[in-house]
Amino acid sequence: MEFEYGPVPPTKYEEVIQHLRHNFPDEPLNVAVGLCKHDEECKAFEHHNLLTLKDGLSVMAVDSNTGEIVGVALNGIARQGDNEEGLKEVEESDSREFRLIFGLLFNVNHELNLFEKYNVDKIFELRILSVDSRCRGRGIAKELFMRSEIIAEEYGFKIIKTDATSLFTQRVCERLGLTVAKSVRYKDYKDEKGNLLYDVESPHDYYKVMLKELPDHSTKG
């Protein structure tokens, strides 16, 4: 099987959503919390994915023979104030699963305040890295990430960042030169009764915010 890579056009948005419905539920944090289920619509999550796709920075891998999407990197632009807006959305959500996952992500990023630390008003975020279960272990995730980094450089971003919720993503990030800005252990989060909020299976013991500073040789605005 051979693969081709390229940007995700609007005509492919629905196919990307279908790919994620089938493959993203395997993500360890989602498995623990149960926000998205295999091949079922997940409105809150998919709303965020469509907004990310509309930023026009995402990359897909397709099967050269069938044209089927076998992997995606959903890349979006994070701006100053987004974390605060996200936390407000979390508070207003009636989905406990949504509040658990996105509450964790937004709170950790709010504490980091990377915009102030790196004196930037926008950050390139690799938000979702997904590969079809039939094609894993063939370098697709690494290639999607490398192409995403090239796009980030072309558009003049100074920082590329990802919320690496699984050990697999963390290893890809490490190989491509990203460093850990913050690491939190899932088992440190418990409710008032002492029950685990995130019973994530090993070896996915940590959620890490990982980033890389990019050289400044932009060719686009």
DATALIN-V972247 format. One line per field, one symbol per residue. ss: DSSP state (h for helix, s for strand, l for the rest). burial: I if it has 16 or more other ideal C-beta (glycine too) atoms within 10 Angstrom, else O. Layout:
BEGIN
ss=???
burial=???
END
This chain:
BEGIN
ss=llsssssllhhhhhhhhhhhhhhhhhlhhhhhhlllllllllhhhhhhhhhhhlllllssssslllllsssssssssssllhhhhhhhhhhhlllhhhhhhhhhhhhhhhhhlhhhhhlllsssssssssslhhhllllhhhhhhhhhhhhhhhllllssssssllhhhhhhhhhlllssssssshhhlslllllslllllllllssssssssllllllll
burial=OOIOOOOIOOOIOOIIIOIIIOIIIOIIIIIIIOIIOOOOOIOIIIOIIOOIIOOOIIIIIIIOOOOOIIIIIIIIIIOOOIIOOIIOIIOOOOOOIIIIIIIIIIOIIOOIOIIOOOOIOIIIIIIIIIIIOOIOOOOIIOIIIIIIIOIIIOIOIIIIIIIIIIIIIIOIIOOOOIOOIOOIOIOOOOOOOOOOIIOIOOOIOIIIIIIIOIOOOOOOO
END
